Amino acid sequence: MAQERDRLIYLFGEETLAELDEYDLTVEADVIEAIERFLPLPPGSKLGDARLAIRTVAVRQILDDDPPQTWRAALRMREAGLAQSDVLGQLAMTIAETLREALSNSGPVDPARLAAALDALPLPSADQIAKVLVEIIRDTPGLTADEHVDRAVAVLGPPTTGGLLETLVERTLDHRVEGPLHWLAGDVTVGYFDAIGGRTFTHRLNDAERELGVLTVSVDLAGYLRFDSVRLGGGSELDQFSADRGHLAWTGPAGWLDGFSDGDLLVFTAEFNAPIGDEPVDATVA
């Protein structure tokens, strides 16, 4: 059938059709073998056996059209421009979440729940989630992590996405608190670049720094740790390097610190555009 051929081509590639005749794709063992041969997981994938099992469920649902929402979701995501690997990833996450819920409730998978979750696909991308997280905290700084996640979930998706979307938002937040977001004491979240914008930082220059032309950033100037690039007011770019985790230093053009003496108090301000998502931040310091 043309419909079945379209699904096989999408999953395994047109060049594999002749070889797929060797497999009875109504038999789970043959589906697993075909996946391992023509649709393998990326090398080094964590939890390989579990991921293969979930991928097998997704592929069988597409081939068997049971439930039909799985293939419809795949088509919808394909038409939205998602790569095949991303489509299969979102299907697998959705199926895994419904299985987890069933196990936690000591019952079978709820078909209506699965269908609704599939109909809610595609899930937002990490970049889309990051943008919403930043927008929320710039509008309402000081939220706790739980409040932040709850508000983001309410903005990003329908209730049918449930725990899966919440998990994605939590993971994205965890990764962004070392970028555009920052956790203060008490689990309070602020926009990192909003917190340092317009502020003055000082550093007491020592003789070793002046002689080496190196300025330590990771203590007094720690507010500047997260810039992707830094330039002086005259346009010269500073080289940022790290000798260890949590350490950052700047080196500049030859003689850039020669006009200062040991013990001088250097005063810095930075001009930059605060990010609206996860984009790079370039700064000019003076």
Buried (B, 14 or more C-beta within 10 A) or exposed (E): EEEEEEBBBBBBEEEBEEEBEEBEBEEEEBBBEBBEBBBEBEEEEEEEEEBBBBBBBBBBBBBBBEBEBBBBBBBBBBEEEBEBEBBBBBBBBBBBBBBEBBEEEEEEBBEEBBBBBBBBBBBBBBEBBBBBBBBBBBEEBEBEBEBBBBBBBEBBBEEBBBBBBBBBBBEBBEBBBEBBBBBEEEEBBBBBBBBBBEEEBEBEBBEEBBEEBBBBBBEBBBBBBBBEBBBBEEEEBBEBEEEEEEEBBBBBEEEBBEEEEEEBEBEBBBEBEBBEBBBEBBBBBE
